[in-house]
Amino acid sequence: MSRPDSASLADAPALADAPALAPGGVDTAPRQAPLTASGELRRAEILEAAASLFDELGFHRTTTAAIADRVGTAKATVYHYFKAKHDILYAIHDEWIDELLSLFEATTATTDDPVLVVGAVMRDIVALIDQKPGHVRVFFEYFRELPPEMQRSAKVKRDRYEELVESAILHGMKEGSIAWQNPRTASFALFGMCNWAYQWYRPGGALTHDEVSDQLFNIFMSGVGSRGFTERSADA
C-alpha cells in the first residue's frame, strides 16, 4: 500500500528519520504571551482556516494572504499571531498531539484497565479524524515541512504519546489480557490501523467514527483469523 511522505505516530521509519533532540538541546517551540479570550478565538480561526487550506491546496501553495482571506481578516492579523507559515504548521501539530495526550490522561485518571485504555486510545484517534480532518492530514503529511528544530521539538511530544500507549499495551501483556509479543510492534500496529483511517474514513458514511473505532479495536484485540484458522495454525 502506498503511503504519503509523512511522519505519523505509527510510521517507524519516518520517526527514525526525524532527528533526535540533542543532549542539552532546547525546546524551540514558538512562545507567545497569554491571549485574551477573543485572541484565543481569532488564533483558533486562523489555525482552522490554515488547516483547511493546507488540506485543499498543499502547504507550499497556501499563502498567508489566502489564510487571512479565509478568516476574513487582514494579513497583518495573521502575522500578529504567527511570525511565519511554519509557525502555523507547528501549532497544528502541537495542538493535535496535546489533545491526544490530554485525552489519554483523562482516560487513565478513571481506569487502569489496559484493555479499556487501548480502546479509548483508538476511539480518541478516530474521533479526532472525524472532527478535524484537515488538521489530521496536516499532521500526517507535512511534518517534514517543519524546520529541523521544530521537528525535534514536535517529536518529543509524539514520542511521549507513543511511549504511554506502548506502556498500556505492555501492562496488558503482563496481566494477561493482551497476548505476549513485541509491545512496540503491537503499538505501531494499533497506530497504523487508526491513523490510516484518515485516508478512507468519511463523516456521514456507512459507519460512524465510534463504530469504526470499535471495529478496529476488535480486530486489534482478536485479529481477523477465524476459529478454523486458529485451529489450523495450532496443527501446523
N, C-alpha and C positions, 0 to 999 in steps of 0.2 A: 504494500500500500504506500502510495506516495505521501509525503508529509511536507508541510511548509517549513521554510528555513526558520525554525522557531526555537525557543528555549523554554518549553513547557515544564511543568513540575515533574512530569513523568519521563522527560526526554533525557536519559542518562548521558548520551554522547554530547548533547547540547550543553548540559550542565557542566560537563567536564571541560568544554571549550571556554566557558566563562571564566575569566581569571579569578583566582582566589584572592581574598583580601590579604595583603602582605602583613607580616608581623609589624605591629605598631602602626598599621595603616589607619587612616582617618575616614570615618563615615562622611562621604561627600554629598549626602542628600541635601537638596536645597532647603534653606531655613527661611521662615517668614515670621514676622511679628504676628501675635494673635489678631484674628479678624473679627469684625463685628458680625452680628447675625446677617445683616444684608450683604456684607462682604463674603461670608461663607456661601451664601446663596448664589452670588454672582460667580464665585470661583467654581462652584459645582456646575453652573450653567455652561461655563467655558469648557470644563472637562467633558461634559456630556456632548457638547457640540463638536469638540475636537475628536472624541472617540468615534462619533458617527461619521465624521468626515474622513478620518484615517481609515475607517472600515470601507467607506464608499470609494474614496479616491486613492488611498495609499498615503503613507507618511510623507513622502517626498513631494507629492503633487498637491498636498494640502498647505495652503498659505495661512499666515496669521490673519491676513485680511479676510480670508474666507471664513475662518473661525469667528471673527468679530461680526461678520455679516450674518452668520447663522444664529448667533446670540442676539443680534440686534443692538450692538454697541459699537463703540469706536475701537480701532486697532490699539490705540494708546491704553485703553482699559485692559485689554488682554495683557499688554506688557506690564501693566501695573501689578498684575498677579503672577505673571511668569516672564522671566527675562528672555527666554528663548523657547522655541518649539520643543527642544529636547526636555526642558523642564516640565512641559505639559505631559509629554510621554512618560517621564519618570513618575509624575504624580498619579497617572492612571495605573501604572504598575504597582506603586506603593499602596494605593487605596484598595486595589484588588486583594493583595496579599494581607494587608491589615484586616480586611473584613473576614477573610478566611481564618486568620489567627484569632480574631475576636470570637467568631462562631465556635471554633474549637475550644477555646477557653470556657465559653458558656456551656458547652456540652459536658466537658469534664468537671465542671463545677456541680453538676447534678447527677453524674453517674461515673463509676469507674469500670463499668462492664465494657470490655474491649469490643465485643460484637456490636453493642449499641453505639459506641464511639465510631467504629468503622462505618456503620450505616449512616450516622449523622454526617460524617465527612463526605460521603458520596452524595447525600442529599444536598449538602451545602454547595458543593461544586456545581452540580447540575442546576440547582435553583439560581445561582448567580449567572450561569449561562443563559437561562431563561430570562432573567431580569435585566441583564446588562450585556447583550450580545456584542455590541460594539467594543466595550471595554475588554471583553474576553478575547476577541480577535486581536486587539492591540497587544494584550499581554502575551499571547502565544506567538504572534508573528513578527513583532517589531522590537523584540528585546535587543537584538544586535544593532539597532539603530541608535541605541544609547551610547554616549561616550564611555570609554573604558572605566573611568572612575565611578560613573553612575551604575554601570553593570555590576561592579564589585559590591557597591552598596545594596543594590536590589537583591543580589544573590544571597546576602546574609539572611534576609528575612525568608526568602524562598527555601533556603536550606533548613532554616529553623522549622518551618512548617512540615517539610518532608520528614525531619527527624522526629517530630511529635507523632505524626501518623505512623511512621515505622515503629516507634516505641509502643504504640497502641496495638499494632499487629503482633509484635513480639510478646507483649503481655498476654494476648490471646493464645499464642503458642505455648507459653509457659503454663497457663492454667488449663489448657486442653481444649479450648473452644475453637481454635484455628489450627489446622494441621501443620506439623513442623516442616519448614522449608527455609530457604534463604529469605529473611524478612525484608531485605532491601529489594530483592526481586519481586516479592509479593507487593510491596508498597508501590513500586513502579508499575506493576500490572494494574493496581487499583487506580492510580492516577491516569494511566493510559486509557483505561475504559471510560473514565469520567471526562477527562479533558478532551478527548477526540469527539465527544458529543457536540461540541461547538460547530463541527463541520456538517453535521447531519440533522441535529435536533432543530425543529422549528416550532415556536409557540403556536398554539391553535391546531396542532396536528392530531394524529390519532391517539397519541398518549400525552398526558400531562407530564410536567417535569418530575413530579413526585412518582408517577407510575414508571417513568424511565429510570429514575434512580433506584427505585425498589427492584426493578428487574435486573439492573446491573449489579445491585447488591446480592441478589440471589445467585446470579451467575458467578460472582466473585467467591461467594462462600461455598457454593455447591458444585461449581463447574457446569459444563454443558453435557457431560457424558451421562448416558442413561445407565440404569442398573445393569443392563446387559453388557454395556461397555466395561463397567467396573468389574463384573464377574469375569469377562474375557481377559481383562488385564491381569487379574489375580491368577488366572490359569496359565498365562504366558510364561 
